[in-house]
Amino acid sequence: MDETREIPVEIRARVEANALFSAVQAGDYAEAAVAQERLRELGWHLSREPAPKGRGARRPAKTSV
């Protein structure tokens, strides 16, 4: 096969996102920053929704002693 196909950006972004999450889970924040920059170069931005505030917010369970 002499035909060269480019990997779709969605697949490349998934690979980089997995690298980012793995690095964060391992505590390697320098590598996570590198993966985040590669995602940014692909045009992707990851964020999480802020925690809900107010009456409906989840609170840690209280333990009785």
C-alpha positions in Angstrom: 0.0 0.0 0.0 1.7 3.2 -1.2 -1.3 5.3 -0.3 -0.7 7.5 2.8 -3.7 8.5 4.7 -3.8 11.2 7.3 -5.1 10.2 10.7 -8.4 12.1 11.4 -8.1 15.0 13.9 -10.7 13.4 16.1 -8.6 10.3 16.6 -5.4 12.3 17.2 -7.3 14.4 19.8 -8.6 11.2 21.5 -5.0 9.9 21.7 -3.8 13.2 23.2 -6.7 13.4 25.6 -5.9 9.9 26.8 -2.3 10.9 27.3 -3.4 14.0 29.2 -5.6 12.0 31.6 -3.0 9.3 32.1 -0.4 11.9 32.9 -2.6 13.6 35.4 -3.6 10.4 37.0 0.1 9.5 37.4 0.9 12.9 38.8 3.2 13.9 35.9 1.9 17.4 35.4 4.8 18.4 33.0 3.7 15.6 30.6 0.1 16.6 31.1 0.9 20.1 30.0 2.7 18.9 26.9 -0.4 16.8 26.0 -2.6 19.7 26.7 -0.5 21.9 24.3 -0.7 19.3 21.6 -4.5 19.3 22.0 -4.5 23.1 21.8 -2.5 22.9 18.5 -5.2 20.5 17.2 -7.9 23.1 18.0 -9.3 21.3 21.0 -10.0 22.7 24.5 -10.8 20.5 27.5 -12.6 21.8 30.5 -15.0 20.5 33.1 -18.2 21.9 34.4 -17.9 23.7 37.7 -19.4 22.0 40.7 -23.0 22.9 41.4 -23.6 25.5 44.1 -26.5 26.1 46.3 -29.1 23.7 47.8 -28.6 21.0 45.2 -24.8 20.8 45.7 -23.4 17.4 46.8 -21.6 17.5 50.1 -19.4 14.9 51.7 -21.2 12.5 53.9 -20.9 13.3 57.6 -19.6 10.5 59.8 -20.7 10.2 63.4 -18.0 9.5 65.9 
